Amino acid sequence: MDIQDLADAINGKLIGNDDFFSIDGFTGKFTFLHDAHTGDIVIREWVDPVGVEMAFNQNIACLITPEPRDGAIETANRLNFPMIIIDDIDAASIFALRFSKPDKLENICDLVSAVEGKIVGNDEFFSIDGFTGRFTFLNDAHTGDIVIRHWINATGIEMAFNKNIACLITQNPKDGAIEEANRLNFPLIITDKIELANAFALSHTIQNYSPLSKNVVVTGTNGKSTTSHMIYHILNNAGFHTLTNTDSESEFNTLIDPMVSKLISDEVKENGHIDYLVIEVSEVQGWLGKLMENHAALMSQAIEPTVGVITNIAMDHIGLVNSIDDVYDEIKGVPEAIGKGITVLNYDDELVRSLDAKNPFFTSMSPLDKENAVYFDGDAIIYKDNPILTVDELPFSGNHFIQNILSAIGACISLKIDIDKIVEGVKTYKALNRRFAKLNDEPLIYDDFAHNPDGIKATISETLKLLPDNQKLHVACAIRGSRGVEINQLNVDALVESMDDNIELYLSSSNDVVNDLNFVEDEEREVFFNTLNENNIDYTHFINLKDCLAEVYKKADKKDIILLIGAQGMDPAESLLSDII
């Protein structure tokens, strides 16, 4: 850690020397001025020139204060002594507490307690050198790592034993796993809540590998990935070392395994200090059909965000939750987990607006008379009464995407990023795969990940605005496979609500491209057929996605628009179209 990293981490201004004053740098100890020794850091509510001279004479690393009095700044400059001036002493104190936490998990019993588990086999870390600090997967593990797995069998225990890992945490030991752990005297921790293990892994990893980073959490039903990725792009484009768990295939935006912890530790080892972590958190999460209660709040608390974003509250994940009230209950703890950080809230969503946040920052698609707000007035994005981006400068034109842009801008403003850098980041942003991606010009083909009711309605509505007069919109929708009747009922209801005379509808079960985890069951297909028939809506169904795409492309006029929507069943569409067009 250098002194500028410290100043940035606590939103401070550095004066005097731009290096730690002690020749050996910072000892790692935060203390009081009268107790300080060479290389320590002192935090004081106020300091005067006498205090600065004392710090200079005691050869401390630097001094932090919100109130330099009576020429303290001039004294620091005269002595070339580093002083960091801050707005909020609480932020510095919290940072000092966080930085000073033990950097090594020494006792396996502390881990057992943290994950509310019980231990079988050995009651000490298996590696002779203890725990490396790295949480990972079994196939990637090395000596001293900790592995977290939802389930493990005897063969997995033997693999862990042979890899000499520190211990293994699981929720479901099966097929002789416990007996094998006892036989090999290998430490196996069993917990009823695997999410506690992953939250602990995330918190421990951030504290030990990225204690100086400012962290952003993004949650909500729709728009999480686009918002997260845009924040990442703005920060990265501004020159900051930024890491996000949102990627083009959405492979890493889950916190029910140790993937994000692994990403962070690997990134720091390979590329050094991280300035910002931007973490997408599912608003509702579960495993094997069982809800992981308060998942979003639990993970947000583990991340300790400087800024949190809540995009909207709508229905998805049917089965894990069964009403909008259930979704609200899963999200309402997030602002409390964010605490004194800033919570960016979508003012246009009534439920989001009702959340109790200590430091809210609002976004809206219409003028908003609030001090901490950014909004879209139809022609431009407005901040502090000034237009910062015209509609023609935005990378997206659809309202739901503009809302995501507002959330990203609100987060970056809350991080105190220069407006000019935010604007440049938005202008240069390239969308994630399948976020209203244009795949062809004649006819226009758009591909969108719309996979729940709000997403379906918003995407169709925005596409209809682009449709020329007297032309057709061809909507090809992949039925959600192995997700249950309830979510598919809501999705087909959203289709019914969105239909008009200009829309031709095609359905795909996508048997040719999905695996067993996404196979469309008979009852999921039937709920689509029955609802569309009851509402006298014509449609064509295809078993295979390739046949569906070929037919849609054949029937579309060059001036028509084709819209591809759906989750896993529509993911391979772009590659299939390359053989059709």
URURGI-V484615 format. One record per residue. N is the residue number from 1. RES is the residue in one letter. SS is DSSP state (a for helix, b for strand, c for the rest). OMEGA is omega in radians with two decimals (none if undefined). D_LAST is the distance of its C-alpha to the last C-alpha in whole Angstrom. Layout:
# URURGI-V484615
N RES SS OMEGA D_LAST
N RES SS OMEGA D_LAST
This chain:
# URURGI-V484615
1 M c 3.00 54
2 D c -2.98 55
3 I a 3.11 57
4 Q a 3.03 54
5 D a 3.13 52
6 L a -3.14 54
7 A a 3.14 55
8 D a -3.07 51
9 A a -3.12 51
10 I c 3.11 54
11 N c -3.09 53
12 G c 3.08 56
13 K b -3.08 57
14 L b 3.05 59
15 I b -3.10 62
16 G c 3.13 64
17 N c 3.10 63
18 D c 3.00 59
19 D c 2.97 60
20 F c -3.02 62
21 F c 3.10 66
22 S c -3.10 67
23 I c 3.13 66
24 D c 3.11 65
25 G c -3.02 62
26 F c -3.13 62
27 T c -3.03 64
28 G c -3.10 62
29 K c 2.99 65
30 F b -3.05 65
31 T b 3.11 68
32 F c -3.05 71
33 L a -3.08 72
34 H a -3.09 76
35 D a -2.98 74
36 A c 3.07 72
37 H c -3.13 72
38 T c 3.05 71
39 G c 3.09 67
40 D c 3.03 67
41 I b -3.13 65
42 V b 3.01 67
43 I b -3.14 65
44 R b 3.10 68
45 E c 3.05 68
46 W c 3.08 70
47 V b 3.08 71
48 D c -3.11 74
49 P a 3.12 75
50 V a 3.12 77
51 G a 3.12 74
52 V a 3.13 72
53 E a 3.09 75
54 M a 3.13 76
55 A a 3.10 72
56 F a -3.08 72
57 N a 3.14 76
58 Q c 3.02 74
59 N c 3.13 71
60 I c -3.06 69
61 A c 3.08 65
62 C b -3.12 64
63 L b -3.10 65
64 I b 3.14 63
65 T b 3.01 65
66 P c -3.02 64
67 E c 3.01 67
68 P b -3.03 68
69 R c 2.84 72
70 D c 3.08 75
71 G c 3.12 73
72 A a 3.14 71
73 I a -3.14 68
74 E a 3.13 71
75 T a 3.11 72
76 A a 3.12 69
77 N a -3.13 68
78 R a -3.11 72
79 L a -3.05 71
80 N c -3.11 68
81 F c -3.06 67
82 P c 3.07 64
83 M b 3.13 64
84 I b -3.14 61
85 I b -3.05 61
86 I c 3.08 59
87 D c -2.96 59
88 D c -3.13 59
89 I a 3.12 61
90 D a -3.14 60
91 A a 3.12 57
92 A a 3.14 59
93 S a 3.11 61
94 I a 3.10 58
95 F a -3.14 56
96 A a 3.12 59
97 L a -3.13 59
98 R a -3.11 56
99 F a -3.04 56
100 S c 3.13 60
101 K c 3.13 58
102 P c -3.04 59
103 D c -3.12 56
104 K c 3.07 57
105 L c -3.03 57
106 E c -2.94 60
107 N c -3.12 61
108 I a 3.13 58
109 C a 3.06 60
110 D a 3.11 59
111 L a 3.12 56
112 V a 3.14 57
113 S a -3.10 58
114 A a -3.10 55
115 V c 3.13 53
116 E c -3.05 55
117 G b 2.99 55
118 K b -3.06 58
119 I b 3.02 58
120 V b -3.08 59
121 G c -3.13 59
122 N c 3.10 61
123 D c 3.00 62
124 E c 3.06 61
125 F c -3.01 58
126 F c 3.11 57
127 S c -3.09 57
128 I c 3.13 60
129 D c 3.12 59
130 G c -3.02 57
131 F c -3.13 54
132 T c -3.03 52
133 G c -3.07 51
134 R c 3.02 47
135 F b -3.05 45
136 T b 3.12 42
137 F c -3.07 41
138 L a -3.08 43
139 N a -3.12 40
140 D a -2.98 41
141 A c 3.05 44
142 H c -3.12 47
143 T c 3.05 51
144 G c 3.08 52
145 D c 2.99 49
146 I b -3.13 49
147 V b 3.03 46
148 I b 3.12 45
149 R b 3.09 43
150 H b 3.09 43
151 W b 3.11 44
152 I b 3.05 46
153 N c -3.08 48
154 A a 3.12 50
155 T a 3.10 48
156 G a 3.09 46
157 I a 3.13 50
158 E a 3.08 51
159 M a 3.13 48
160 A a 3.10 49
161 F a -3.11 53
162 N a 3.11 52
163 K a 3.07 50
164 N c 3.12 53
165 I c -3.07 51
166 A c 3.07 53
167 C b 3.14 52
168 L b 3.13 50
169 I b -3.14 49
170 T b 3.04 48
171 Q b -3.01 48
172 N b 3.04 48
173 P b -3.09 50
174 K c 3.05 49
175 D c 3.03 50
176 G c -3.10 53
177 A a -3.11 52
178 I a 3.14 55
179 E a -3.14 57
180 E a 3.09 56
181 A a 3.10 56
182 N a -3.11 60
183 R a -3.11 60
184 L a -3.07 59
185 N c -3.10 60
186 F c -3.09 57
187 P c 3.10 56
188 L b 3.13 54
189 I b -3.11 54
190 I b 3.13 53
191 T b 3.06 52
192 D c -3.09 51
193 K c -3.11 49
194 I a 3.13 46
195 E a 3.09 45
196 L a 3.11 48
197 A a -3.12 48
198 N a 3.05 45
199 A a 3.10 46
200 F a 3.14 49
201 A a -3.12 47
202 L a -3.14 45
203 S a -3.12 48
204 H a -3.13 50
205 T a -3.14 47
206 I a -3.12 47
207 Q a -3.02 51
208 N a -3.12 51
209 Y a -3.05 48
210 S c -3.06 47
211 P c -3.09 50
212 L c -3.09 50
213 S c 2.93 46
214 K b -2.96 46
215 N b -3.13 43
216 V b 3.06 41
217 V b 3.08 40
218 V b 3.11 37
219 T b -3.05 37
220 G c -3.06 36
221 T c -3.10 34
222 N c 3.00 31
223 G c -3.11 30
224 K a -3.03 32
225 S a 3.13 29
226 T a -3.13 28
227 T a -3.14 32
228 S a -3.07 33
229 H a 3.11 30
230 M a 3.06 31
231 I a 3.10 34
232 Y a -3.10 34
233 H a -3.13 32
234 I a -3.11 35
235 L a 3.14 37
236 N a 3.13 36
237 N a 3.13 35
238 A c 3.05 39
239 G c -3.13 40
240 F c 3.05 41
241 H c -3.00 40
242 T b 3.09 38
243 L b 3.05 37
244 T b 3.07 34
245 N c 3.10 33
246 T c 3.11 30
247 D c -3.01 27
248 S c -3.14 23
249 E c -3.10 23
250 S c -3.11 26
251 E c -2.98 28
252 F c -3.05 31
253 N c 2.98 32
254 T c 3.14 35
255 L c 3.11 38
256 I c 3.01 39
257 D c -3.04 39
258 P c -3.07 41
259 M a -3.08 37
260 V a 3.06 38
261 S a 3.12 42
262 K a 3.13 40
263 L a -3.10 38
264 I a -3.10 41
265 S a 3.12 43
266 D a -3.12 41
267 E a -3.13 40
268 V a 3.12 44
269 K a -3.08 45
270 E a -2.96 42
271 N a 3.03 42
272 G c -3.04 45
273 H c 3.08 46
274 I c 3.11 43
275 D c -3.08 44
276 Y b 2.93 42
277 L b 3.09 40
278 V b -2.98 37
279 I b 3.02 37
280 E b -3.11 35
281 V c 3.11 37
282 S c 3.14 36
283 E c 3.10 38
284 V c -3.12 38
285 Q c 3.12 38
286 G b 3.11 40
287 W b -3.11 40
288 L c 3.07 40
289 G c -3.13 40
290 K b -3.13 43
291 L b 2.95 43
292 M c -2.99 44
293 E c 3.09 46
294 N c -3.10 46
295 H a -3.07 43
296 A a 3.14 42
297 A a -3.14 46
298 L a -3.12 47
299 M a 3.10 44
300 S a 3.11 44
301 Q a 3.13 48
302 A a -3.08 47
303 I a -3.11 45
304 E c -3.03 48
305 P c 2.93 46
306 T c -3.14 47
307 V b 3.00 44
308 G b 3.14 43
309 V b 3.04 40
310 I b -2.97 39
311 T c 3.12 36
312 N c 3.09 37
313 I c -3.11 38
314 A c -3.07 36
315 M c 2.99 36
316 D c 3.09 34
317 H c 3.12 35
318 I b -3.07 36
319 G c 3.00 39
320 L c 3.01 40
321 V b -3.02 41
322 N c 3.11 41
323 S c 3.11 42
324 I a 3.08 41
325 D a 3.10 45
326 D a 3.12 44
327 V a 3.12 41
328 Y a -3.14 44
329 D a 3.13 46
330 E a -3.07 44
331 I a -2.96 43
332 K c 3.12 47
333 G c -3.08 48
334 V a 3.13 46
335 P a 3.10 48
336 E a 3.11 51
337 A a 3.10 49
338 I a 3.04 48
339 G c -3.10 52
340 K c 3.04 53
341 G c -3.12 50
342 I b 3.12 47
343 T b 3.12 45
344 V b -3.01 42
345 L b 3.06 42
346 N b -3.05 40
347 Y c -3.10 42
348 D c 3.11 40
349 D c -3.02 40
350 E a -3.12 44
351 L a 3.09 44
352 V a -3.13 43
353 R a -3.09 45
354 S c -3.11 48
355 L c -3.09 48
356 D c -3.14 51
357 A c -3.12 50
358 K c -3.11 53
359 N c -3.09 51
360 P b 2.96 48
361 F b -2.98 46
362 F b 2.99 44
363 T b -3.13 40
364 S b 3.07 40
365 M c 3.05 37
366 S c -3.09 40
367 P c -3.03 44
368 L c -3.08 46
369 D c 3.08 49
370 K c -3.07 50
371 E c -3.13 51
372 N c -3.07 48
373 A b 2.96 45
374 V b -3.06 42
375 Y b 3.11 40
376 F b -3.08 38
377 D c -3.11 39
378 G c 3.14 36
379 D c -3.07 36
380 A b 2.99 37
381 I b -3.01 38
382 I b 3.02 41
383 Y b -3.10 44
384 K c 3.07 48
385 D c -3.13 47
386 N b 3.04 45
387 P b -3.13 41
388 I b 3.10 40
389 L b 3.05 36
390 T b -3.11 35
391 V a -3.14 32
392 D a -3.14 30
393 E a -3.07 31
394 L c -3.14 29
395 P c 3.11 26
396 F c 3.08 25
397 S c -3.11 26
398 G c -3.07 26
399 N a -3.09 30
400 H a 3.07 29
401 F a 3.07 28
402 I a 3.07 31
403 Q a 3.07 33
404 N a 3.10 32
405 I a 3.12 32
406 L a 3.13 36
407 S a 3.13 36
408 A a 3.11 35
409 I a 3.13 37
410 G a 3.12 40
411 A a -3.10 40
412 C a 3.02 40
413 I a -3.13 43
414 S a 3.06 45
415 L c 3.11 45
416 K c 3.02 46
417 I c 3.14 44
418 D c -3.13 44
419 I a -3.13 42
420 D a 3.13 41
421 K a 3.07 39
422 I a -3.13 38
423 V a 3.13 36
424 E a 3.13 35
425 G a 3.11 33
426 V a -3.10 32
427 K a -3.06 30
428 T c -3.04 29
429 Y c 3.02 27
430 K c -3.01 24
431 A c 2.95 23
432 L c 3.02 22
433 N c 3.04 19
434 R c 2.97 18
435 R c -3.07 21
436 F c -3.13 19
437 A b 3.10 16
438 K b -3.10 14
439 L b -3.09 10
440 N b -3.10 9
441 D c -3.10 11
442 E c -0.07 10
443 P c 3.03 10
444 L b 3.07 12
445 I b 3.07 11
446 Y b -3.12 14
447 D b -3.08 15
448 D b -3.07 19
449 F c -3.11 21
450 A c -3.01 23
451 H c 3.05 25
452 N c -2.97 28
453 P a -3.12 30
454 D a 3.12 30
455 G a 3.13 27
456 I a -3.10 25
457 K a -3.12 27
458 A a -3.07 27
459 T a 3.11 23
460 I a -3.14 23
461 S a -3.13 26
462 E a -3.14 24
463 T a 3.11 21
464 L a 3.13 23
465 K c -3.12 25
466 L c -3.02 22
467 L c 3.08 21
468 P c 3.10 22
469 D c 3.06 24
470 N c 3.08 24
471 Q c -3.07 20
472 K c 2.94 19
473 L b 3.14 18
474 H b -3.12 16
475 V b 3.05 17
476 A b -3.03 16
477 C b 3.05 19
478 A b 3.09 20
479 I c -3.13 23
480 R c -3.06 25
481 G c 3.08 27
482 S c 3.09 30
483 R c 3.08 31
484 G c -3.11 33
485 V a -2.96 34
486 E a -3.11 35
487 I a 3.10 32
488 N a 3.03 30
489 Q a 3.11 32
490 L a -3.14 32
491 N a 3.13 29
492 V a 3.04 28
493 D a 3.10 31
494 A a 3.07 29
495 L a 3.14 26
496 V a -3.13 29
497 E a -3.06 31
498 S a -3.01 28
499 M c 2.91 26
500 D c -3.02 27
501 D c -3.11 26
502 N c -3.04 23
503 I b 2.95 21
504 E b -3.01 19
505 L b 3.09 20
506 Y b 3.10 18
507 L b 3.09 20
508 S b 2.97 19
509 S c 3.02 21
510 S c -3.14 19
511 N c -3.08 21
512 D c -3.03 19
513 V c -3.09 19
514 V c 3.06 22
515 N c -3.08 25
516 D a -3.11 29
517 L a -3.09 29
518 N a -3.13 26
519 F c -3.12 27
520 V c 3.13 27
521 E c -3.09 30
522 D a -3.08 31
523 E a 3.09 33
524 E a 3.10 30
525 R a -3.07 28
526 E a -3.13 31
527 V a 3.03 32
528 F a -3.09 28
529 F a -3.06 29
530 N a -3.10 32
531 T a 3.12 32
532 L a 3.11 29
533 N a 3.13 31
534 E a -3.12 35
535 N c 3.08 33
536 N c 3.12 32
537 I c 3.12 28
538 D c 3.11 25
539 Y c 3.04 23
540 T b -3.11 20
541 H b 3.10 21
542 F b 3.07 19
543 I c -3.07 20
544 N c -3.12 17
545 L a -3.10 15
546 K a 3.10 12
547 D a 3.12 13
548 C a -3.11 13
549 L a 3.13 10
550 A a -3.12 8
551 E a 3.13 11
552 V a -3.11 11
553 Y a -3.13 8
554 K a -3.05 9
555 K a -3.05 13
556 A c 2.99 12
557 D c -3.10 13
558 K c 3.14 12
559 K c 3.07 15
560 D c 3.03 15
561 I b 3.03 14
562 I b 3.11 13
563 L b 3.12 15
564 L b -3.12 15
565 I b 3.12 18
566 G c -3.10 21
567 A c -3.00 22
568 Q a -3.11 22
569 G a 3.11 20
570 M a -3.08 17
571 D c -3.09 17
572 P c -3.00 15
573 A a -3.07 12
574 E a -3.13 10
575 S a 3.11 11
576 L a -3.14 9
577 L a 3.14 6
578 S c 3.08 6
579 D c -3.07 6
580 I c -3.05 4
581 I c none 0
